[in-house]
Amino acid sequence: MKIDVVNGKNEKVGAVELKDELFGGRVKTGMIWEAVVQENASERRGTHATKNRSAVSGSGKKPWRQKGTGRARVGEIRNPLWRKGGTVFGPMPRSYAYDLPKKVRRGALAAALAQKLSDGAVIVVDRLEASDRKTKTAAELFKRLGATGKTLVIDVTLEEGFIVSARNLAGVSLVASNRVTARDVIDTTRVVATKDALEKLQEALA
């Protein structure tokens, strides 16, 4: 599989070879789903909490004696059966994070990239740089490349001038090739990647 490489003026300057066994064939959508769910779960704050019988206000004294009153036996007014008593088995603060096998994470990223490649949503450029640190310059670059809507920009090492130029553009996300995830790729309309970044990703995923 070959994909064209363009420059900042959207002129073809070469091509990059992609492995069919990695980015061709059936897209494993189930693997993408697993990776997205895992990343979403890892970002949950998990700060929900309810008050159990030890946390609600009220005395721990026994309201009346155990026997002889004709009333039901009770130990304290914080009893969960009583109004304003504690909650039983309510949600408590916890972490939802869990790990996925490395092969699953890599497979999900490869599948996400394969999906975008099959959709024709990947634009490969020779390099990403900004002559001046102006948002207008980056906006014009993306317009020439045809990258509209949510755009993911991937490079091996993002150039500081380009970061300053593009970071304020709505819908544009900048990420290094060694930090990109399947969720980053699948949650965009367009993927703009440098030739070096795509080759690095292919090498890491192979």
Buried (B, 14 or more C-beta within 10 A) or exposed (E): BEBEBBBBEEEEEEEBEBEEEBBEEEBBEEBBBBBBEBBEEEEEEBEEEEBBBEEBEBEEEEEEEEEEEEEEEEEBBBBEEBEEBBBEEEEEEEEEEEEBEEEBBBBBBBBBBBBBBBEEBBBBBBEBBBEEEEBEBBBEBBEBBEBEEBBBBBBBEBEEBBBBBBEEBEBBBBBEBEEBBBBBBBEBBBBBBBBBBBBBBBEEBE
